[in-house]
Amino acid sequence: MDKQDFYFDLPQELIAQHPLKDRASSRLLVLNKKTGETEHKTFRDILQYLKKGDCLVINDTKVLPARIIGQKKETSAKVELLLLTRKEIDKWETLVKPGKRQK
């Protein structure tokens, strides 16, 4: 499995900045694994897609501004970092685009 397989372009205006008051109105993207087709639904529709024996894991974490965009000093090339896990007060495990080690 390659981490790059999980990268997709998400327009800034589609990234939640605050949770909805009616959480069941949150967007739900449904992928039909057989056809590859996607549907845009709301979370209140989730029960239509669950079957007996399925496990639904609820993630109640907060939205974190975890994407950093910058430039390399040497070349002015664009660098994008996605913060994943805090390792120390000033050190994070990250995904980097382009996928090379950054200082």
Secondary structure, 3 states (H helix, E strand, C coil): CCHHHHCCCCCHHHCCCCCCCCHHHCEEEEECCCCCCEEEEEHHHHHHCCCCCCCCCCCCCCCCCCEEEEECCCCCCEEEEEEEEEEECCEEEEEEECCCCCC
